[in-house]
Amino acid sequence: MAKGMGAMMKQAQKLQAKLAKVQDELGGKMVEGTSGGGMVVVVANGHQEILSVKIKPEVVDPEDVEMLEDLIMAAIQQAKENATEMSEAEMQKATEGLIPPGMNIPGLI
């Protein structure tokens, strides 16, 4: 019994190290969110941190600031969703073969 527990602990440590590496790598991976047909582009990393916002000059209308605000929010939301999807996919790849199928670990994937 103790031998099986040791193997399980070793597997858990291996999984933890792999997940830490993936989390670290996600900080260097980037995704985009766009709105207005590319008029607003937001870049985020795999940690959902917003890295940049680009706005085409022709979308800036002093008479309709609300539209620009909506476009920025939509692009940010899309960038964050894309970052989440990328993060989940990377975590799933990292845990493939290490976590039995059907076993869900909250907060992992």
GIWO-V970295 format. One record per residue. N is the residue number from 0. RES is the residue in one small letter. PSI is psi in degrees with one decimal (NA if undefined). D_LAST is the distance of its C-alpha to the last C-alpha in whole Angstrom. Layout:
# GIWO-V970295
N RES PSI D_LAST
N RES PSI D_LAST
This chain:
# GIWO-V970295
0 m -43.2 30
1 a -33.6 29
2 k -42.2 29
3 g -37.5 26
4 m -38.4 25
5 g -42.1 25
6 a -38.9 23
7 m -40.3 20
8 m -39.5 21
9 k -42.1 21
10 q -40.3 18
11 a -40.1 16
12 q -39.5 18
13 k -43.8 17
14 l -44.2 13
15 q -42.6 14
16 a -41.5 16
17 k -42.5 14
18 l -37.6 11
19 a -39.2 14
20 k -44.0 16
21 v -43.6 13
22 q -42.3 12
23 d -43.9 16
24 e -31.0 16
25 l -29.1 14
26 g -24.3 17
27 g -6.0 20
28 k 141.7 18
29 m 148.6 19
30 v 162.2 19
31 e 155.4 21
32 g 136.8 22
33 t 159.2 25
34 s 164.8 27
35 g 34.6 31
36 g 34.7 31
37 g 6.2 30
38 m -30.0 32
39 v 127.5 30
40 v 127.3 27
41 v 132.5 24
42 v 131.9 23
43 a 159.5 20
44 n -179.4 18
45 g -8.1 14
46 h 10.7 14
47 q 23.3 15
48 e 130.3 19
49 i 123.3 22
50 l -34.6 24
51 s 157.8 27
52 v 126.5 28
53 k 132.0 31
54 i 125.4 33
55 k 136.1 36
56 p -34.3 39
57 e -13.2 40
58 v -9.8 38
59 v 109.6 39
60 d 109.1 41
61 p -21.4 43
62 e -13.1 44
63 d 61.3 40
64 v -33.6 38
65 e -39.1 36
66 m -43.2 35
67 l -42.3 34
68 e -43.0 32
69 d -41.3 30
70 l -41.3 30
71 i -45.8 28
72 m -41.2 26
73 a -42.0 25
74 a -39.0 24
75 i -46.0 22
76 q -43.4 20
77 q -41.1 19
78 a -42.3 19
79 k -40.6 16
80 e -42.5 14
81 n -37.5 15
82 a -41.5 13
83 t -46.2 10
84 e -43.0 10
85 m -43.6 11
86 s -46.0 9
87 e -41.3 5
88 a -42.0 8
89 e -40.8 9
90 m -40.4 7
91 q -43.0 6
92 k -41.4 10
93 a -31.7 11
94 t -2.6 9
95 e 125.2 11
96 g -12.5 14
97 l -27.5 13
98 i 127.3 11
99 p 141.4 13
100 p 140.3 12
101 g -10.7 11
102 m 113.3 10
103 n 131.0 7
104 i 114.0 7
105 p 135.2 7
106 g -5.7 6
107 l -56.4 4
108 i NA 0
